[in-house]
Amino acid sequence: MKRIRKNEVPKVVIILGERIKDVIDEKGLRQREVAYDAGMDVENLRKYMKGQQEMKISTIFRLAEALETTPSELLKGLETEKEG
């Protein structure tokens, strides 16, 4: 049975995942190697890239290191949606 998410994924999570995918593609990296360098399973990396799973800040730091960039570069321009 497929698990149903209680809340909608924030838009910034989806954008961050797309940004990570773009960096991987631009640098000609393999997802499996990036996942290994970041100390995670490739399936989790794919969930992050698709915006299906939110990341801890420590995960963002590990991914940035594996992508040879900085967390601030990955997060640049992302803003949370304001309520109300």
Secondary structure as the mmCIF struct_conf table of DSSP 4:
data_model
#
loop_
_struct_conf.conf_type_id
_struct_conf.id
_struct_conf.beg_label_comp_id
_struct_conf.beg_label_asym_id
_struct_conf.beg_label_seq_id
_struct_conf.end_label_comp_id
_struct_conf.end_label_asym_id
_struct_conf.end_label_seq_id
HELX_LH_PP_P HELX_LH_PP_P1 LYS A 2 ARG A 5
BEND BEND1 LYS A 6 ASN A 7
HELX_LH_PP_P HELX_LH_PP_P2 GLU A 8 PRO A 10
HELX_RH_AL_P HELX_RH_AL_P1 LYS A 11 GLU A 26
TURN_TY1_P TURN_TY1_P1 LYS A 27 GLY A 28
HELX_RH_AL_P HELX_RH_AL_P2 GLN A 31 ALA A 38
TURN_TY1_P TURN_TY1_P2 GLY A 39 GLY A 39
BEND BEND2 MET A 40 MET A 40
HELX_RH_AL_P HELX_RH_AL_P3 VAL A 42 MET A 49
TURN_TY1_P TURN_TY1_P3 LYS A 50 GLY A 51
BEND BEND3 GLN A 53 GLN A 53
HELX_RH_AL_P HELX_RH_AL_P4 ILE A 57 ALA A 66
TURN_TY1_P TURN_TY1_P4 LEU A 67 GLU A 68
BEND BEND4 THR A 69 THR A 69
HELX_RH_AL_P HELX_RH_AL_P5 PRO A 71 LEU A 75
TURN_TY1_P TURN_TY1_P5 LYS A 76 GLY A 77
HELX_LH_PP_P HELX_LH_PP_P3 THR A 80 GLU A 83
#
